[in-house]
Amino acid sequence: MKIEGYAVICDNDCIADSDGHMPESLKSEAEWAYFQAGLDAAEIIVLGRKSHEVTPNPKERLRLVLTSSVDHPQWEGEHTVLWNPSEASLELALAMFDVKVETLVITGGQLVFDYFLQREGGYTCFHLSRMQDVYLHGGIKLFTALSEPSNTPEGYLKAKGYGPSDWQALDDKASVVRWVPKA
């Protein structure tokens, strides 16, 4: 199973503002299209509870939502399973969907990105998009470990055994680098 992470960050490495919301300044049509293509290629999307609650699901994609509010995986509606990784394995949670999972896409927030980076096997690929000329004062960093000013997402991914595989300009403000485990 491929596990692919997708994140868009600003110049100071934040994925959201201080309230946990993704501001319009972190969005572009080209980056959104790139992200949606990744979601379309996955059988299941993994996100945190807060992201799930504020993000509509018009395509009715299957969602696995990380939350500490449940003891065992359980359905919330027709397309969503709630999962507490400290109480049940990923495999048990995925079995709830009764679909063959070839690609799992991780969309955040911070604790979700942390969990899959720390998990054995980590990410198969991490798509790290950057929006230029955007700064979120007091925003939420991509990974918890980035709370130290000297840490960057790129440096942290390198320290965790990943290397950049390719870079792509998406438009005049957004670019993406695919990070993969070093061989």
Short mmCIF file of the C-alpha atoms (twelve columns), coordinates in Angstrom:
data_MODEL
# 
_entry.id   MODEL 
# 
loop_
_atom_site.group_PDB 
_atom_site.id 
_atom_site.type_symbol 
_atom_site.label_atom_id 
_atom_site.label_alt_id 
_atom_site.label_comp_id 
_atom_site.label_asym_id 
_atom_site.label_seq_id 
_atom_site.Cartn_x 
_atom_site.Cartn_y 
_atom_site.Cartn_z 
_atom_site.pdbx_PDB_model_num 
ATOM 1   C CA . MET A 1   0.000   0.000  0.000   1 
ATOM 2   C CA . LYS A 2   1.301   3.460  -0.915  1 
ATOM 3   C CA . ILE A 3   1.007   6.131  1.764   1 
ATOM 4   C CA . GLU A 4   1.233   9.613  0.265   1 
ATOM 5   C CA . GLY A 5   1.182   12.857 2.199   1 
ATOM 6   C CA . TYR A 6   -0.010  16.168 0.712   1 
ATOM 7   C CA . ALA A 7   0.668   19.498 2.397   1 
ATOM 8   C CA . VAL A 8   0.841   23.113 1.305   1 
ATOM 9   C CA . ILE A 9   2.889   25.473 3.452   1 
ATOM 10  C CA . CYS A 10  3.786   29.161 3.496   1 
ATOM 11  C CA . ASP A 11  7.193   30.846 3.752   1 
ATOM 12  C CA . ASN A 12  7.346   30.223 7.513   1 
ATOM 13  C CA . ASP A 13  6.366   26.540 7.141   1 
ATOM 14  C CA . CYS A 14  2.762   26.788 8.407   1 
ATOM 15  C CA . ILE A 15  -0.202  24.751 7.149   1 
ATOM 16  C CA . ALA A 16  -2.821  26.898 8.882   1 
ATOM 17  C CA . ASP A 17  -3.302  30.193 10.680  1 
ATOM 18  C CA . SER A 18  -3.243  30.519 14.472  1 
ATOM 19  C CA . ASP A 19  -6.922  29.454 14.626  1 
ATOM 20  C CA . GLY A 20  -6.224  26.263 12.676  1 
ATOM 21  C CA . HIS A 21  -7.874  27.457 9.458   1 
ATOM 22  C CA . MET A 22  -6.304  27.319 6.020   1 
ATOM 23  C CA . PRO A 23  -6.426  30.918 4.745   1 
ATOM 24  C CA . GLU A 24  -7.110  31.847 1.130   1 
ATOM 25  C CA . SER A 25  -3.490  32.991 0.818   1 
ATOM 26  C CA . LEU A 26  -2.413  29.313 0.950   1 
ATOM 27  C CA . LYS A 27  -4.616  28.404 -2.000  1 
ATOM 28  C CA . SER A 28  -4.106  28.569 -5.750  1 
ATOM 29  C CA . GLU A 29  -6.026  26.927 -8.568  1 
ATOM 30  C CA . ALA A 30  -2.947  25.048 -9.795  1 
ATOM 31  C CA . GLU A 31  -2.038  23.734 -6.340  1 
ATOM 32  C CA . TRP A 32  -5.680  22.773 -5.715  1 
ATOM 33  C CA . ALA A 33  -5.802  20.840 -9.014  1 
ATOM 34  C CA . TYR A 34  -2.570  19.009 -8.119  1 
ATOM 35  C CA . PHE A 35  -3.970  18.126 -4.691  1 
ATOM 36  C CA . GLN A 36  -7.328  16.978 -6.094  1 
ATOM 37  C CA . ALA A 37  -5.574  14.705 -8.606  1 
ATOM 38  C CA . GLY A 38  -3.789  13.060 -5.675  1 
ATOM 39  C CA . LEU A 39  -7.061  12.593 -3.810  1 
ATOM 40  C CA . ASP A 40  -8.713  11.146 -6.925  1 
ATOM 41  C CA . ALA A 41  -5.980  8.496  -7.142  1 
ATOM 42  C CA . ALA A 42  -6.574  7.260  -3.579  1 
ATOM 43  C CA . GLU A 43  -9.090  4.807  -2.235  1 
ATOM 44  C CA . ILE A 44  -9.105  6.413  1.230   1 
ATOM 45  C CA . ILE A 45  -8.244  9.913  2.499   1 
ATOM 46  C CA . VAL A 46  -6.849  10.311 6.032   1 
ATOM 47  C CA . LEU A 47  -7.333  13.551 7.941   1 
ATOM 48  C CA . GLY A 48  -7.765  14.908 11.435  1 
ATOM 49  C CA . ARG A 49  -11.081 15.577 13.114  1 
ATOM 50  C CA . LYS A 50  -10.882 19.361 12.790  1 
ATOM 51  C CA . SER A 51  -10.038 19.169 9.066   1 
ATOM 52  C CA . HIS A 52  -12.855 16.687 8.552   1 
ATOM 53  C CA . GLU A 53  -15.395 18.945 10.238  1 
ATOM 54  C CA . VAL A 54  -14.557 22.032 8.148   1 
ATOM 55  C CA . THR A 55  -13.897 20.350 4.787   1 
ATOM 56  C CA . PRO A 56  -16.916 19.356 2.693   1 
ATOM 57  C CA . ASN A 57  -16.838 15.994 0.929   1 
ATOM 58  C CA . PRO A 58  -18.820 16.618 -2.294  1 
ATOM 59  C CA . LYS A 59  -17.166 13.687 -4.119  1 
ATOM 60  C CA . GLU A 60  -18.132 11.403 -1.229  1 
ATOM 61  C CA . ARG A 61  -14.597 10.082 -0.871  1 
ATOM 62  C CA . LEU A 62  -13.943 7.493  1.804   1 
ATOM 63  C CA . ARG A 63  -12.394 9.188  4.831   1 
ATOM 64  C CA . LEU A 64  -10.496 7.861  7.797   1 
ATOM 65  C CA . VAL A 65  -10.565 10.501 10.530  1 
ATOM 66  C CA . LEU A 66  -8.026  10.447 13.358  1 
ATOM 67  C CA . THR A 67  -9.638  11.383 16.651  1 
ATOM 68  C CA . SER A 68  -9.146  10.637 20.329  1 
ATOM 69  C CA . SER A 69  -12.926 10.618 20.857  1 
ATOM 70  C CA . VAL A 70  -13.395 6.905  20.036  1 
ATOM 71  C CA . ASP A 71  -12.001 3.689  21.510  1 
ATOM 72  C CA . HIS A 72  -12.427 1.547  18.412  1 
ATOM 73  C CA . PRO A 73  -12.966 2.318  14.726  1 
ATOM 74  C CA . GLN A 74  -16.573 3.273  14.064  1 
ATOM 75  C CA . TRP A 75  -18.647 4.654  11.235  1 
ATOM 76  C CA . GLU A 76  -19.728 8.278  11.169  1 
ATOM 77  C CA . GLY A 77  -22.084 8.521  8.256   1 
ATOM 78  C CA . GLU A 78  -21.789 6.573  5.039   1 
ATOM 79  C CA . HIS A 79  -18.248 7.527  3.951   1 
ATOM 80  C CA . THR A 80  -16.312 8.173  7.157   1 
ATOM 81  C CA . VAL A 81  -14.682 5.969  9.777   1 
ATOM 82  C CA . LEU A 82  -13.449 7.514  13.027  1 
ATOM 83  C CA . TRP A 83  -10.188 6.034  14.292  1 
ATOM 84  C CA . ASN A 84  -8.043  6.468  17.383  1 
ATOM 85  C CA . PRO A 85  -4.557  5.157  16.495  1 
ATOM 86  C CA . SER A 86  -3.660  4.719  20.178  1 
ATOM 87  C CA . GLU A 87  -6.537  2.241  20.536  1 
ATOM 88  C CA . ALA A 88  -6.585  0.326  17.209  1 
ATOM 89  C CA . SER A 89  -4.225  -0.466 14.358  1 
ATOM 90  C CA . LEU A 90  -4.376  1.201  10.969  1 
ATOM 91  C CA . GLU A 91  -5.114  -2.177 9.420   1 
ATOM 92  C CA . LEU A 92  -8.140  -2.677 11.659  1 
ATOM 93  C CA . ALA A 93  -9.443  0.791  10.801  1 
ATOM 94  C CA . LEU A 94  -8.951  0.257  7.043   1 
ATOM 95  C CA . ALA A 95  -10.749 -3.098 7.225   1 
ATOM 96  C CA . MET A 96  -13.909 -1.208 8.149   1 
ATOM 97  C CA . PHE A 97  -14.124 0.086  4.560   1 
ATOM 98  C CA . ASP A 98  -14.100 -3.342 2.895   1 
ATOM 99  C CA . VAL A 99  -12.165 -2.037 -0.141  1 
ATOM 100 C CA . LYS A 100 -8.742  -2.923 -1.438  1 
ATOM 101 C CA . VAL A 101 -6.481  -0.013 -0.523  1 
ATOM 102 C CA . GLU A 102 -3.616  0.573  -2.913  1 
ATOM 103 C CA . THR A 103 -3.145  4.271  -2.111  1 
ATOM 104 C CA . LEU A 104 -3.844  6.052  1.142   1 
ATOM 105 C CA . VAL A 105 -3.577  9.865  1.016   1 
ATOM 106 C CA . ILE A 106 -2.767  11.804 4.184   1 
ATOM 107 C CA . THR A 107 -3.984  15.418 4.170   1 
ATOM 108 C CA . GLY A 108 -3.269  16.573 7.739   1 
ATOM 109 C CA . GLY A 109 -3.408  18.394 10.148  1 
ATOM 110 C CA . GLN A 110 -0.180  18.532 12.046  1 
ATOM 111 C CA . LEU A 111 -0.726  15.551 14.376  1 
ATOM 112 C CA . VAL A 112 -1.853  13.393 11.454  1 
ATOM 113 C CA . PHE A 113 1.266   14.312 9.458   1 
ATOM 114 C CA . ASP A 114 3.371   13.566 12.570  1 
ATOM 115 C CA . TYR A 115 1.711   10.195 13.126  1 
ATOM 116 C CA . PHE A 116 2.396   8.869  9.642   1 
ATOM 117 C CA . LEU A 117 5.958   10.220 9.569   1 
ATOM 118 C CA . GLN A 118 6.700   8.425  12.864  1 
ATOM 119 C CA . ARG A 119 4.872   5.231  11.885  1 
ATOM 120 C CA . GLU A 120 7.003   2.281  10.755  1 
ATOM 121 C CA . GLY A 121 7.374   2.559  6.999   1 
ATOM 122 C CA . GLY A 122 6.324   6.216  7.057   1 
ATOM 123 C CA . TYR A 123 5.342   7.803  3.779   1 
ATOM 124 C CA . THR A 124 5.921   6.276  0.372   1 
ATOM 125 C CA . CYS A 125 5.952   9.852  -0.935  1 
ATOM 126 C CA . PHE A 126 5.343   13.267 0.625   1 
ATOM 127 C CA . HIS A 127 4.158   16.042 -1.725  1 
ATOM 128 C CA . LEU A 128 5.312   19.304 -0.130  1 
ATOM 129 C CA . SER A 129 3.860   22.373 -1.842  1 
ATOM 130 C CA . ARG A 130 5.034   25.903 -1.025  1 
ATOM 131 C CA . MET A 131 3.161   29.145 -1.578  1 
ATOM 132 C CA . GLN A 132 5.614   32.006 -2.072  1 
ATOM 133 C CA . ASP A 133 5.245   35.383 -0.385  1 
ATOM 134 C CA . VAL A 134 2.809   34.095 2.252   1 
ATOM 135 C CA . TYR A 135 3.620   34.363 5.955   1 
ATOM 136 C CA . LEU A 136 1.245   33.215 8.721   1 
ATOM 137 C CA . HIS A 137 2.173   34.902 12.002  1 
ATOM 138 C CA . GLY A 138 1.637   32.449 14.852  1 
ATOM 139 C CA . GLY A 139 0.413   29.784 12.437  1 
ATOM 140 C CA . ILE A 140 0.452   26.014 12.869  1 
ATOM 141 C CA . LYS A 141 3.616   24.365 11.548  1 
ATOM 142 C CA . LEU A 142 3.592   21.343 9.248   1 
ATOM 143 C CA . PHE A 143 5.185   19.058 11.870  1 
ATOM 144 C CA . THR A 144 5.289   19.446 15.663  1 
ATOM 145 C CA . ALA A 145 9.113   19.271 15.572  1 
ATOM 146 C CA . LEU A 146 9.193   22.510 13.570  1 
ATOM 147 C CA . SER A 147 8.365   24.574 16.639  1 
ATOM 148 C CA . GLU A 148 12.123  25.182 16.909  1 
ATOM 149 C CA . PRO A 149 12.950  28.156 14.648  1 
ATOM 150 C CA . SER A 150 16.024  26.411 13.223  1 
ATOM 151 C CA . ASN A 151 14.005  23.447 11.909  1 
ATOM 152 C CA . THR A 152 12.551  23.443 8.403   1 
ATOM 153 C CA . PRO A 153 10.237  20.876 6.818   1 
ATOM 154 C CA . GLU A 154 12.944  20.013 4.293   1 
ATOM 155 C CA . GLY A 155 15.597  19.567 6.997   1 
ATOM 156 C CA . TYR A 156 13.241  17.516 9.131   1 
ATOM 157 C CA . LEU A 157 12.276  15.256 6.227   1 
ATOM 158 C CA . LYS A 158 15.994  14.742 5.448   1 
ATOM 159 C CA . ALA A 159 16.630  13.878 9.108   1 
ATOM 160 C CA . LYS A 160 13.817  11.318 8.922   1 
ATOM 161 C CA . GLY A 161 15.423  9.606  5.917   1 
ATOM 162 C CA . TYR A 162 13.683  11.292 2.986   1 
ATOM 163 C CA . GLY A 163 15.183  13.032 -0.023  1 
ATOM 164 C CA . PRO A 164 13.732  15.244 -2.745  1 
ATOM 165 C CA . SER A 165 12.930  13.339 -5.931  1 
ATOM 166 C CA . ASP A 166 11.625  16.117 -8.158  1 
ATOM 167 C CA . TRP A 167 10.447  19.724 -8.176  1 
ATOM 168 C CA . GLN A 168 7.579   21.183 -10.180 1 
ATOM 169 C CA . ALA A 169 6.355   24.759 -10.573 1 
ATOM 170 C CA . LEU A 170 2.561   24.698 -10.371 1 
ATOM 171 C CA . ASP A 171 2.046   28.402 -11.116 1 
ATOM 172 C CA . ASP A 172 3.850   31.688 -10.432 1 
ATOM 173 C CA . LYS A 173 3.326   31.364 -6.638  1 
ATOM 174 C CA . ALA A 174 3.179   27.629 -5.946  1 
ATOM 175 C CA . SER A 175 5.665   24.805 -6.404  1 
ATOM 176 C CA . VAL A 176 5.822   21.231 -5.163  1 
ATOM 177 C CA . VAL A 177 8.668   18.892 -4.230  1 
ATOM 178 C CA . ARG A 178 8.081   15.168 -3.946  1 
ATOM 179 C CA . TRP A 179 10.016  13.670 -1.012  1 
ATOM 180 C CA . VAL A 180 10.683  9.920  -0.982  1 
ATOM 181 C CA . PRO A 181 12.523  7.567  1.378   1 
ATOM 182 C CA . LYS A 182 16.220  7.421  0.569   1 
ATOM 183 C CA . ALA A 183 17.330  4.064  -0.800  1 
# 
